[in-house]
Amino acid sequence: MTAVPGRIAENVAHFGRALRAAGLPVGPRDVVQAIGAVEAAGLGSRQDLYWTLHAVFVTRHEQSAVFDAAFRVFWRRRGLVEKLIAEMSPIAPADPRTDKPKPGETRVMDALRPQTRPAPDKQAERELTARLTASDRDVVRAKDFAQMSAAEIASAKRMIDRLILPDDRRRTRRLAPDARGGAVDLRATLRRSLRTGGASIDLAFRSPVVKAPPLVALVDISGSMAEYSRLFLHFLHALTEKRRHIHSFVFATRLTNISRELAQRDPDDALARAAARVTDWEGGTRIASALRDFNRLWSRRVLGGGATVMLFTDGLEREVGDDLAFEMDRLHRSCARLIWLNPLLRFDAFEARAGGVKAMLPHVDAFRPIHSLASMEALVRAIGTGQDAGATDPARWLRRA
């Protein structure tokens, strides 16, 4: 087949670099293969080009969302697909349409946006590196999520992805085979002895299983928590990638389990799937109803093995009754540790005067702020050590109220 005229190779190479900038593992070999595939496919439509490039650049299922967003954004510019197909086929392509943004498109837009910079000033660069880099990170760490700009939120998400969860594995009562264990496994020893007809006794040992206890998050996504809950869900996704046995639930007027959605590798895809599953995002707040559903339907399934529960809410219940205190007490008795994360603690003048706060405080082990990266890092340390350093005493707030 004769070489196809035009700037096909250049456009495919640019597209490959955009995919790499958006997070896909695309290298020079992949670009060369993609150019050869496009030339050999004999494209006749936009869909042909899409699946030809998809077959080369996408190697895992979770990469499809980013590829799809990159294809729509990149080849929409200046009608590149139409020009390319016009060079390869007499079939007139259809006009491109503008679709609703999908998971990964934010990163793709950043990757495709030209990075225009002024002429570098070497002295200014040295001063910036020495003086501002660390301080900028400190500013983002200490800044309230509700006051962050879009660029600062993006930076905060990258810092959240780099959070290191300490090793909090603990001994359990379950025993597993271990050649260096201290307890004799009687059944395994008898089975070994039967193989030799009882002529010799070959002892088998076992020891307690050591593993990280489950983490369970109950996240308030009502309107008063919207500015904080989205970044906290990104934090939960980062934790889910780094360890197993994390169960995530969200609630406003109803409880929804989004553990499976947050298990997706791509963060944009995971949060988009979670948002599509939830029907009461930024609605009212019914904490007692959500806790009742959790205690009745999920506590026996997810609170075994010394689970730690993170309750993420401001405690501003719409209708406060005796059922809220009852459900909080039931939840507290079902888990090893109950940590209440409240963004209202960022205010020095905070007082536990709301009825929901008064009903919930007696039943928590720790009361922590959660409004910035610094508070998130402190939470990670507390989860890892099993201690509540930096948390406030719930009883102190009750005495002040």
C-alpha positions in Angstrom: 0.0 0.0 0.0 1.4 3.4 -0.9 2.1 5.9 1.9 -0.8 8.2 2.7 -0.2 11.8 2.0 -0.6 14.6 4.5 0.4 15.2 8.1 -1.1 12.0 9.5 2.1 10.8 11.3 2.6 14.2 12.9 -1.0 14.3 14.2 -0.9 10.8 15.5 2.4 11.5 17.3 0.9 14.7 18.9 -2.1 12.6 20.0 0.2 10.0 21.5 2.1 12.7 23.5 -1.3 14.0 24.7 -2.3 10.6 26.0 1.1 10.2 27.8 0.6 13.6 29.4 -2.9 12.5 30.5 -1.5 9.5 32.3 -1.5 6.6 29.7 1.8 4.6 29.3 2.4 5.6 25.6 5.9 5.3 24.2 7.6 5.8 20.9 7.0 2.2 19.8 3.2 2.7 20.4 3.2 5.8 18.3 5.0 4.1 15.4 2.5 1.1 15.6 -0.4 3.6 15.7 0.8 5.4 12.5 1.2 2.0 10.7 -2.3 0.9 11.9 -3.9 4.1 10.6 -2.2 3.8 7.2 -3.1 0.1 6.9 -6.8 0.4 8.1 -8.1 2.3 5.2 -10.3 4.6 7.3 -13.7 5.6 6.2 -15.3 7.2 9.3 -14.5 8.8 12.6 -15.4 5.6 14.4 -12.8 3.6 12.3 -10.1 6.0 13.4 -11.3 5.8 17.1 -11.1 2.0 17.3 -7.9 1.8 15.3 -6.1 4.0 17.7 -7.9 2.5 20.7 -6.5 -1.0 19.7 -3.0 0.3 19.9 -2.9 2.8 22.8 -5.3 1.2 25.3 -4.0 -1.9 27.0 -6.2 -1.9 30.1 -9.9 -1.4 30.6 -9.6 1.5 33.0 -7.6 3.5 30.4 -10.6 3.7 28.0 -12.2 6.6 29.8 -9.1 8.8 29.4 -8.6 7.7 25.8 -12.2 8.5 24.9 -12.0 12.0 26.4 -8.6 12.6 24.7 -9.9 11.5 21.3 -13.0 13.7 21.5 -11.0 16.8 22.6 -7.9 16.4 20.4 -9.5 15.4 17.1 -12.2 17.9 17.5 -9.8 20.8 17.2 -9.6 22.3 13.8 -11.5 19.3 12.3 -8.4 17.1 12.4 -10.4 13.8 11.9 -12.2 15.3 8.9 -8.9 16.4 7.3 -7.3 13.1 7.9 -10.1 11.0 6.5 -10.4 13.3 3.6 -6.8 12.5 2.7 -7.4 8.8 3.0 -10.9 8.3 1.7 -13.4 10.0 -0.6 -16.2 9.4 2.0 -17.3 12.8 3.4 -17.2 12.6 7.3 -20.0 13.9 9.5 -19.6 17.1 11.4 -18.2 16.7 14.9 -20.6 17.2 17.9 -19.8 18.6 21.3 -20.4 15.9 24.0 -20.9 16.3 27.7 -17.6 16.1 29.5 -16.7 12.6 30.6 -14.3 11.1 33.2 -10.7 12.1 32.5 -11.5 15.0 30.2 -10.2 17.6 32.8 -6.8 16.0 32.7 -6.9 15.7 29.0 -7.7 19.4 28.5 -4.8 20.3 30.8 -2.5 18.0 28.7 -3.6 19.5 25.4 -3.6 23.1 26.6 -0.4 24.9 25.3 1.9 25.9 28.1 2.9 29.4 27.3 5.6 30.8 29.5 7.5 34.1 29.4 11.2 34.1 28.7 13.0 32.6 31.7 14.8 34.8 34.2 17.5 32.7 35.7 17.8 34.8 38.9 14.1 34.8 39.4 14.0 31.0 38.8 16.6 30.4 41.5 14.8 32.6 43.9 11.5 30.9 43.2 13.1 27.4 43.7 14.8 28.4 46.9 12.0 30.6 48.4 8.6 29.8 47.1 8.3 26.1 46.2 8.2 24.8 49.8 6.1 27.7 51.1 3.5 27.2 48.3 3.1 23.6 49.4 2.7 24.7 53.0 0.0 27.2 51.9 -1.9 24.5 50.0 -1.6 22.2 53.0 -3.0 24.7 55.4 -5.6 26.3 53.2 -9.3 25.5 53.7 -10.8 23.4 51.0 -13.7 25.8 50.6 -11.3 28.7 49.8 -9.1 26.8 47.2 -9.0 27.9 43.6 -9.3 25.3 40.8 -5.5 25.1 40.5 -5.1 24.7 44.2 -7.7 21.9 44.2 -5.8 20.1 41.5 -2.6 20.5 43.5 -4.4 19.2 46.6 -5.5 16.1 44.7 -2.0 15.3 43.6 -0.8 15.7 47.2 -3.6 13.4 48.4 -2.5 10.8 45.9 1.0 10.8 47.5 -0.2 10.4 51.1 1.4 7.4 52.7 -0.8 5.3 55.0 1.3 4.0 57.9 1.5 0.2 58.5 -1.3 -0.4 61.0 -1.4 -4.2 60.7 -2.5 -6.0 63.9 -2.5 -9.5 65.2 -5.9 -11.2 64.9 -7.3 -14.3 66.6 -7.3 -16.2 63.3 -4.4 -18.7 62.9 -2.7 -19.6 59.6 0.1 -22.2 58.8 3.5 -20.9 59.6 6.8 -22.9 59.7 8.1 -20.6 62.3 4.9 -20.3 64.3 4.8 -20.9 68.1 1.6 -23.0 68.2 1.4 -26.6 67.1 -1.3 -27.3 64.4 -2.6 -30.6 65.7 -4.7 -31.5 62.6 -1.9 -30.7 60.2 0.5 -32.7 62.3 -1.8 -35.8 62.4 -2.3 -35.6 58.6 1.5 -35.6 58.1 1.9 -38.5 60.4 -0.6 -40.6 58.5 1.4 -40.3 55.4 4.2 -42.3 57.0 1.9 -44.7 58.8 2.6 -43.2 62.1 6.3 -44.1 62.0 7.3 -40.5 62.6 5.8 -37.3 63.8 6.4 -34.2 61.7 5.1 -31.2 63.7 3.2 -28.5 61.8 2.9 -25.0 63.3 0.7 -22.0 62.9 0.7 -18.4 64.1 -1.8 -15.5 64.3 -2.7 -13.7 61.1 -1.4 -10.1 60.9 -3.4 -7.7 58.7 -4.7 -4.2 58.6 -8.2 -3.8 60.1 -11.0 -2.6 57.9 -11.7 1.1 57.4 -15.3 2.2 57.0 -16.2 5.7 55.9 -19.7 7.3 56.2 -19.6 10.5 54.2 -22.2 13.3 54.4 -22.8 14.7 50.9 -25.5 17.1 51.8 -25.5 20.7 50.5 -23.6 22.0 53.6 -20.8 19.5 53.1 -20.4 19.7 49.3 -17.2 21.8 49.3 -15.5 19.2 51.5 -17.0 15.9 50.6 -15.7 15.8 47.0 -12.0 16.1 48.2 -12.7 13.6 51.0 -14.0 11.1 48.4 -10.8 11.6 46.4 -8.9 10.9 49.7 -10.9 7.7 50.1 -10.1 6.7 46.5 -6.4 7.1 47.2 -6.7 5.0 50.4 -8.6 2.3 48.5 -5.8 2.0 45.9 -3.2 1.5 48.7 -5.0 -1.0 50.9 -7.8 -3.5 50.9 -10.9 -3.7 53.2 -12.0 -0.1 52.8 -15.8 0.4 52.6 -17.2 3.7 51.6 -20.8 4.9 52.1 -22.3 8.3 51.3 -25.6 9.8 52.6 -27.7 12.9 52.5 -31.3 11.8 52.6 -30.5 8.1 51.9 -27.5 5.8 52.4 -25.6 4.5 49.3 -22.7 2.1 49.2 -20.0 3.3 46.7 -17.2 0.9 47.6 -17.2 -0.8 44.3 -17.2 2.5 42.4 -14.2 3.9 44.3 -12.3 0.7 43.6 -11.8 1.8 39.9 -8.1 2.6 39.2 -8.8 5.9 37.5 -9.8 8.6 40.0 -12.0 10.6 37.5 -13.8 7.4 36.4 -14.2 6.3 40.0 -15.8 9.6 41.2 -17.9 9.9 38.1 -19.3 6.3 38.7 -20.0 7.2 42.3 -21.8 10.4 41.3 -23.9 8.5 38.8 -24.9 6.0 41.5 -25.9 8.6 44.1 -29.3 10.2 43.6 -29.4 12.6 46.6 -26.1 14.6 46.1 -26.2 18.0 47.9 -29.7 17.3 49.2 -30.9 17.6 52.8 -29.4 15.8 55.8 -30.9 12.8 57.6 -28.1 11.4 59.7 -30.3 9.3 61.9 -32.0 7.6 59.0 -28.7 6.9 57.3 -27.1 5.4 60.4 -30.2 3.3 61.0 -29.9 1.8 57.5 -26.2 1.2 58.0 -26.6 -0.5 61.3 -29.4 -2.7 60.0 -28.1 -3.6 56.6 -24.3 -3.3 56.6 -22.7 -3.3 60.1 -22.5 -7.1 60.4 -20.9 -7.3 57.0 -18.2 -4.7 57.2 -17.5 -4.0 60.9 -15.7 -7.2 61.8 -12.0 -7.5 62.5 -11.6 -4.4 64.6 -12.9 -1.9 62.1 -12.4 1.8 62.4 -15.3 4.0 61.3 -14.8 7.5 60.0 -18.0 9.5 60.2 -17.6 12.6 58.0 -20.4 15.1 58.7 -21.1 18.5 60.3 -23.8 17.1 62.5 -26.5 19.5 61.4 -29.4 17.1 61.4 -32.7 18.3 60.1 -34.9 16.6 62.7 -33.2 15.7 66.0 -34.8 13.0 68.0 -33.9 10.1 70.4 -33.2 7.9 67.4 -30.0 9.8 66.5 -28.4 9.1 69.9 -29.6 5.5 69.8 -28.1 4.8 66.3 -24.8 6.5 67.2 -24.6 4.4 70.4 -25.3 1.2 68.3 -22.6 2.2 65.8 -20.1 3.0 68.5 -20.6 -0.4 70.1 -20.2 -2.3 66.8 -16.8 -0.9 65.8 -13.4 -0.8 67.5 -13.1 3.0 67.1 -15.4 5.7 65.9 -13.8 8.9 64.6 -16.0 11.9 63.9 -14.6 14.2 61.2 -16.2 17.6 61.3 -15.1 20.6 59.1 -16.8 23.0 61.5 -14.0 22.5 63.9 -11.9 24.8 61.7 -13.6 27.7 63.5 -12.1 28.7 66.8 -15.5 29.8 68.0 -17.2 26.5 67.3 -19.5 25.4 70.1 -21.5 22.2 70.4 -24.9 23.9 70.6 -26.7 22.2 67.7 -29.0 19.4 68.7 -27.5 16.9 66.3 -24.0 17.6 67.6 -25.0 17.2 71.2 -26.7 13.9 70.5 -23.7 12.5 68.6 -20.7 13.7 70.7 -21.1 11.3 73.7 -20.7 8.3 71.3 -17.5 9.0 69.5 -13.9 8.1 70.5 -12.3 11.1 68.7 -13.5 14.5 67.3 -11.2 15.8 64.6 -11.3 18.7 62.1 -11.2 17.8 58.4 -10.9 20.9 56.3 -7.4 21.0 54.8 -4.6 18.7 53.7 -2.8 19.2 57.0 -5.8 17.8 58.9 -6.0 15.0 56.4 -2.4 14.1 57.0 -3.0 14.1 60.8 -5.9 11.7 60.2 -3.7 9.3 58.3 -1.2 9.3 61.1 -4.0 8.7 63.7 -5.3 5.8 61.6 -1.9 4.3 61.3 -0.9 4.6 65.0 -4.3 3.8 66.5 -3.9 6.9 68.6 -5.8 10.1 68.6 -3.0 12.7 68.8 -4.3 16.0 67.7 -8.0 15.2 68.2 -10.1 17.1 70.6 -11.9 15.4 73.6 -15.6 15.1 72.8 -16.4 15.5 76.5 -14.8 18.9 76.5 -17.2 20.2 73.9 -20.1 18.8 75.8 -19.0 20.6 79.0 -18.7 23.9 77.0 -22.2 23.4 75.6 
